[in-house]
Amino acid sequence: MKTRIFLPPVKKPTGGVTVLRQMADILHRAGHDACLVARDRSGWRPEGLADAAPVLEWADLRLEPGDVWLVPEGWVNGLTPGLEARATCVSYVQNWAYLFSSLPEGVRWNQLPVRFLAVSDPVARFIGQTLEREAPVLRPGIDRTIFHAPEKPRSGRITVAHMPRKNKADAGQIKAIFEHRNGPDTVRWRPLEGLDAFGVAEALRSSHVFLMTGYPEGCPLPPLEAMACGCLPVGFTGLGGWDYMRQAQPSPRFTPWLPLRDVPWSGNGLWCADGDVLDAALCLEEGVAMLKESGPALDAVLKAGQDTAAAYATENQEASLLALWETL
């Protein structure tokens, strides 16, 4: 059985593309005949990585019945070679918001012989409710050798890390509300942009809070990375974040309607509804107050964050992927 994984034509490796590359590398290292297949010669390639899976050009793709052809959910047309070859076609849904976005006009998922994988429990529930199809969950992983807590406690002015490209207008509103209520010099804002993974980890280790402004999301990695680096996370969940996000507020202003799976950790952040900039600013305010007061409540949230990050280590991703491929 060959495994071929569609590599979208992107200029930079987004989080979703990075997960596809990780999957190919894991299978390749384990002895599977696994390759990435580049749709475009001008797109990004995972060059220079040790033990990396090979990359095939689109023109060299050959599929047969029994092969696995995996395509991310936003690239439905990419399924065509697998459908024509009667291969086992798998749509890996990394973001529930794009499940229907690229379906050709007049085409429905239930017309296509396609299996589904979900990146998180909320995404699997979304697939189940909309398509009435089961989707095994394959979660992403974070490298704990890169993303880990600092050796020494943080000091100095409270620093709030955030990603400016994630819903920039919402982030600006949250900042404005917070500063109007608390003053412009209460915290220092640290944008995370133009950094590689090591740079992001260093920035998070020297920050106190991570403000999550991204949505929609399938299983957002930045809050997990922030937890691993010892930050207090606050903000939006993207829906998919409820795979691991659990409310630390005793009386939260927002609770999700979908059932949450059982997890061994307790409240790991201060979470609010997507787009609710007022609640996000209030959560940030509460988080800053927790940091100033210190004490058992803060310790419990940070400990829960470490427990959460440990459950999403790349070793767990590898074990889950290999076990899942045995069933294929």
N, C-alpha and C positions, 0 to 999 in steps of 0.2 A: 504493500500500500504506500503510494507516494502522497505526501502532503505538500500542497502548493498554496501559498498565502499571497493574496493580492496586495501589492504595495502601491498605495495611491500616489498620484503625481503631485507631490508637495515640495516646496522649496526648503522648508525647515521641518525637522521631525517633531510634530505635535505630540501631545501625550498619547493619543490613540495610536498614532503610527509607531511610537516607541514601544507600545505594548505588543503590536504585531511583530515588530523586530525581535522583541524578547521571546515571544512564542516560538518563532522560527529557530532562534538560537538554542532554546531549551530542547526542542525536539531534535535538532541537528546533533547537539552534544550527546544526547541519549541514544544515538544510533539510528534515528529515523531518517528516511529519505525525505528531507524537508528543505524547501527553498522558498525564498521570496520571489515574487514575479513583478518586475517593474513595468508599469503601464506606459511610462514615458521615459525616454533616455535623458531628458533634461531634469528629471526630478531628483530628489534627495536619495542618496544611497548610504547604507551603513558601512562605510569604508574604514579600514584600520582597526576594527574591533577583533579582539582575540576570540577564536573559536566561533566566529560568526557564521551563520548559515549562508550558503551561496545565493547569489542573486541571478535569476534568469531574465533574459529579455522577453518581452511579450511575444515576439515572433517565434521564440524557441519553446513556447509552452506546448506540451503534449499531455493530454489527460486521457485516462481510460476509465471504464467502469470499475468501481472499487477504490479509486483515488479519492482523496479529500481535497476539495477546492474551497478555501475559506476566504470570504470577502466581508469587509466591514459594512455596516448597515446602510451607509450613505452612498454606496456605489452599486446599486442594483444592476446596472448594465454590465458591471464586471462579472456577474454570475454567468453570462452567456457561454463562455467556453466550457464551463463545467456542466451546464444544462445540455449543451449539444453533445458532450461526450458521455452523458449519463453517469457522471461522477457523483460522489456524495457531496452535495453543495451545502455549505454551512454559512449562514449569515451571523456574524459576531456583532451583536448589538451593544455598542459601547456608549451610546447615548440614545435614550428613549425618544428624544425630540426629533431624531432624523429617521425613525423607522419608516415613515411614510413619505418622507420628503423627496426621494428620488425615484419613486415608482413611476414608470411610464404611464401615460394616460390610458385608462381602460384596463390596466393590469392590477390585479389584487394578489396579495401574498398567498392566499389559499389556492391560487391557480398554479403556483410554482412548487415543484418538488424540492423544497429547501428545509433544512433543519436550522434550528436557532440555538445560539449560545447567548447568554446574558452576562454583562460585566458585573452585575450586582443583583441583590434580591429585589430592590424596587423595580429594576428594569425587567427582571423575570416576571414580576407581577403585572407590569404594564403590558408585556407581550401576552400573558395569560388572559388579561381582561379584554384586550383589543382583538387578538387573533384567536383566542381560545387554543393556544398552542403551548406546550411545555418547552421550557428553555433551561437547560442546566446552567448553573452559574460558574463562571470562570473569572475570579477576581484578579486584578492587577497586583503587582508587588512593588515595594520600595526597597532600595538598597540600604540596609541598616549600617553598613560600613561607611556610607556617606552621610546619611541622615540619622544623627544620634544627638543626644543631649550634651551640653557643654560640661567640661570637667569642673568648672568653678561657677558659683552662682552669678547671675547677672547683676550688674550694678548700674548706677547712673539714671538718667531720665528714662521714663517708660517709652519704649519704642514700639510702634505699630507697623508691622510689615503688611504689605498688600500688593496685589497684582493690578497695575493700572489698566491693562488691556481688557480686564474682565468687567464688563458693564460700567464703563467709565463714568457715565452720568449718575448712576446710582451711587458709586463710590464718592463722587463729588458732593452729592447731597448728604451722605452719611457724615462726611468730614465737616461740612458746613453746620449741620445740626449739632454735632458733638462740640465743635468749637464755640458755637453760640451759647451753648449751655455750660461749658466748662472753661472757656477761655482759649485763646489761640496758642498758648505755650504749655498746655497741660501735658501733651505728648509730642514725641518726634515721629514723623511719618517717614517710613522707609519703603520706597517703591522697589519691587522686585522685577527688574527688566534688564535685558541684555546680559544675563548671567548664565553660565552653565550650571550643571547640577551641583558641583562643588561650591560655586559662588553662592547659589541659592541657600545651600546648607549653612555656609558660614554666616550669611546675612540673617537667617532664621535663628541661629544659635546666639546671636548678639541682639535679638529682638525679644520683646516680652509677650507681644500679642500678635496673632495673625488674623487679619480681617478678611473673611471670605466673601467676595462679591460676585462670584461666578454662578450663573444659572442659565439655561438648564444644564444638568450634569448627569453622567451615567454612574460614575464612581470616582469622584474628584480626588486626585492625588495630593494637591497642594496642602489641604488641611491635615492629611495623614503625615506628610513630610514635616509640617509645622509641629504636630504633636510629637513626632520622633525627636525633633530638635528642642523640645521642652517649652514650646510656646503655648499660651492660652488661646485657643481658637474661638472666634465669635463670628456670627453672620449667617449668610444664606446656606442652604443645603443642596440646591439644585435638584431636589427630589431624590436623585441617586445617592446622595450623601447619607441618607438614612440607612444605608447598608451598615454603616458603622457609627454614625453620629448619634449620641444619646444626650438628652437634655440634662444639664447640671443645675438649672434653676429650680428651686423648690416649688415655685408657682409660675411656670412659664406662660407667657402671653400667647404662645402658639404651640400647638401639638399636631402632628401629622395624622391624617385620617386613615392611611393605609396601615395594616398590621406590621409591626416590626419583629424581625426574627430575634430569638433569644441570643444574647451575647454574654460573655463572662465579665465584661467590664461595666463600670457604672458611668455616670454623667461625665462626658469628656469635653464639653464646650457649652457656650451660650448661643443657642440657635434660634433663628426667626424665620418667618415665611419669606420666600423669594420675592424680592422687590419691595418689601416693607422697610423702607429706609429709616423710618422713625424707630421701629423696634430694633433695627440693627444698630442705630446710634445709641439707644438705651442699653442694649446688650454690651456694646463697647464700653459705655460708661460704667456699667456694673463690673465688667472685667477689670478695668483700670482700678476701681475701688478695691476689688479683691486683691490685686497685686500690691496696692499700697498697704492694705491691712495685713497681708500675708496670713498665716495661720492654717488650721486643719482643712478648711473648705477649699482653699487654693491647692494645698498639697494633694487632696483627694482627686481634684480635677486633673492635675498634671500627672498623677500616678495612673489614672484611667487613660490618659492620652498615651502614656508609654505602653500600657497593656494593649491598647488598640493598635498602635504602630507595630508592635511585635507580631500581632496576628496577620499583618499584611506584608511580612517580610518576603523577599523574593524566593526564599526557600519554600515557603508555603505555596506560592504561585507555581513553582516548578512541580511540586508534588501533585497539586491538583490537576495541572495540565497533563502530566504523564498518565495519571490514573484515568482521566477523561478519554485520552486517546486510546487506551486499552479497550474501552467500550465501543470505539468506532471500528 
